[in-house]
Amino acid sequence: MSKLKSTERRMKLILMLQQSKERLTAQELADRFGVTKRTIYRDLNTLSELNVPVTHDPFKGYGVISGYNIPPLMFTTRELATIMVGLNFVKSQVDRNLVNDAKGVEIKVKELLPDKLRAFMNSLHNKTIVDPFLNFGHEKKEGGNWYLISSAIAEQQTIQFTYKSLKKNQTTRRKVDPYLLVFYKDHWNMIGFSHIRGETRNFILDQITDLSVTDQIFETPDDFNAEALIFNSSNLGEKVVLHIDKSIDRAFKANLPTKIIKYEAVSSKIIKVELRFDNLDFLNQWLLQFSDKVVVQSPNSLIQKRRDLIDRVSKSIEPF
C-alpha cells in the first residue's frame, strides 16, 4: 500500500481492524501500510485517545470491540450551511474535475450525516446559489492541474510543465517550486519559484499543459509570506493610474480583480487610483462596465486599447 497521510492512514486502520475476522499484529499492520511498527503504535495510541475502543491481546494482536462503528459526522446547522456555500462555489468553477470532486464530497458528507442534518443539507441544496450567472456563463473545461499543483504544494514537490505566454506569444518548458494557488475572479494563478528565471513568478493555470510532479523536494523559504507573494511580486504587471468618479467607488473596489496600491481624492468628485495588473486587455474589458465614470491616465498602451475598444463598440451599433 502506498504511503498515506497520517489522518487517512488512521481511518483506514480503523476500517481494517473492524473488517478483519482475526486480530492483526503490529508487524502485520506495518507491512500492510508500508510503515514502521513504531508508527503503528503511535497511530493506535492516537486512536485510543480519540476514544476508539482498540483492544489488544499479547499473543494475537490488535482489534476493536465488536459492534463499534465510526460515529456520524456532527455539524451545527451554521457549519453545514458554510460547507454548502463552499461546495457550491467550487461547483460553479469552470474546471470540470473540480466540479465533479465537489459533487463527490457533497455525496460523501451526506452519507455520513445523521438523518436530521442530512435533511437540512438537502433543503439547502437547491436554495444556496453562489452566482446564478456562473452556471451559464462558462463552458466546463477539463482540468486536473489544480489538484496536481495543490498536492505538489502540500508535499513540497517541484513540478515541470509547458507554459504558453500570451503576452510574448511563445511556449517554454518550466521547472517551478510551487508556493501558492490564488483564485482571481475568473481564473486560477500559481505563484512559485522559477528555476529558469531564478525568481518568484506568476503562472496562469489555463496556460499550463503537460504538467508533471517530480520527486525533487524543495524547502519553503524561511521568510515565506503569502500576502507579500501575492501583492508584492515583481510579476504583477504594469502600473495603471485611473481617475474614477466617487459615485462608482464602492462597486469599483468591490469587484476590482487586483489590489489598490494608492488611493487618494483629487477633488470632491474624483478619486485617483493606482494599481498593477498583468493583463491590460482583460482590465480594459472590465473597465468598460463603468462607461465614462473611469478615465485612464496611464499607461499609454491602456489608453490606446480603451480607444480601440470604444471605437469597435461604436461600430458594432451602427446599422448595417
CORHUKA-V938025 format. One record per backbone hydrogen bond with DSSP energy under -1.0 kcal/mol. NH is the residue of the N-H (numbers start at 1). CO is the residue of the C=O. E is the energy in kcal/mol with one decimal. If there is no record, write none. Layout:
nh->(NH:NH)
co->(CO:CO)
e->(E:E)
This chain:
nh->(9:10:11:12:13:14:15:16:17:18:19:20:24:29:30:31:32:33:34:35:40:41:42:43:44:45:46:47:48:49:50:51:52:54:55:57:61:62:63:65:68:73:80:81:82:83:84:85:86:87:88:89:90:91:93:96:99:100:101:102:103:104:105:106:107:108:109:110:111:112:118:119:120:121:122:123:124:125:127:134:137:141:148:149:150:151:152:153:154:155:157:158:159:160:161:162:163:164:165:169:170:172:174:176:177:179:180:182:184:186:187:189:190:191:192:193:194:195:198:201:203:205:207:208:209:212:214:218:224:229:230:231:232:236:238:240:241:242:243:244:245:246:248:249:252:253:254:255:256:261:262:264:266:267:271:272:273:274:275:277:283:284:285:286:287:289:290:291:293:295:297:298:303:304:305:306:307:308:309:310:311:312:313:314:315:316:318)
co->(5:6:7:8:9:10:11:12:13:14:15:16:62:25:26:27:28:29:30:30:36:37:38:39:40:41:42:43:44:45:46:48:47:52:63:61:57:24:55:53:65:112:76:77:78:79:80:81:82:83:84:85:86:87:90:141:95:96:97:98:99:100:101:102:103:104:105:106:107:108:114:115:116:117:118:119:120:121:124:131:133:94:144:145:146:147:148:149:150:151:152:216:176:212:174:209:172:207:170:165:165:163:161:159:193:191:191:189:187:184:184:182:203:180:201:177:199:175:194:192:190:188:204:205:162:160:158:156:221:225:226:227:228:233:277:275:298:273:295:271:293:269:245:246:248:249:250:251:252:274:274:272:270:270:244:264:242:262:240:238:279:280:281:282:283:286:287:288:290:243:241:241:299:300:301:302:303:304:305:306:307:308:309:310:311:312:315)
e->(-2.8:-2.3:-1.9:-2.3:-2.1:-2.0:-2.0:-2.5:-2.3:-2.2:-2.5:-1.6:-2.2:-2.3:-2.5:-2.5:-2.0:-1.9:-1.2:-1.9:-1.7:-2.7:-2.1:-2.4:-2.7:-2.2:-2.1:-2.4:-2.1:-2.1:-1.2:-1.7:-2.6:-2.5:-3.0:-3.0:-2.8:-3.6:-2.0:-1.8:-1.8:-1.2:-2.4:-2.2:-1.8:-2.0:-2.2:-2.1:-2.2:-2.7:-2.6:-2.0:-2.0:-2.5:-1.7:-4.3:-2.0:-2.5:-2.4:-2.4:-2.0:-2.1:-2.4:-2.3:-2.1:-2.2:-2.7:-2.2:-2.0:-1.2:-2.5:-2.3:-1.7:-2.5:-2.4:-1.9:-1.2:-1.1:-1.5:-1.0:-2.5:-3.8:-2.1:-2.9:-2.4:-2.4:-2.2:-2.5:-2.2:-2.3:-2.5:-2.7:-2.8:-2.6:-2.1:-2.9:-3.4:-2.0:-2.9:-1.3:-1.3:-2.5:-3.5:-2.6:-2.4:-2.5:-2.2:-3.1:-3.3:-4.5:-1.0:-3.2:-3.1:-2.2:-2.1:-2.2:-2.7:-3.0:-2.1:-3.0:-2.4:-2.4:-1.8:-1.9:-2.4:-2.6:-2.6:-2.3:-1.7:-2.2:-2.1:-2.8:-2.4:-1.2:-1.3:-3.4:-2.4:-2.9:-2.6:-2.8:-2.4:-2.6:-1.9:-1.1:-2.9:-2.3:-2.0:-1.3:-1.1:-2.8:-1.6:-2.4:-2.3:-1.5:-2.6:-3.7:-2.9:-2.8:-2.3:-1.8:-2.3:-2.5:-1.9:-2.5:-2.5:-1.1:-1.9:-1.8:-2.6:-2.7:-2.8:-1.5:-1.8:-2.4:-2.0:-2.4:-2.0:-2.7:-2.5:-2.5:-2.3:-2.2:-2.6:-2.4:-2.1:-1.7:-1.2)
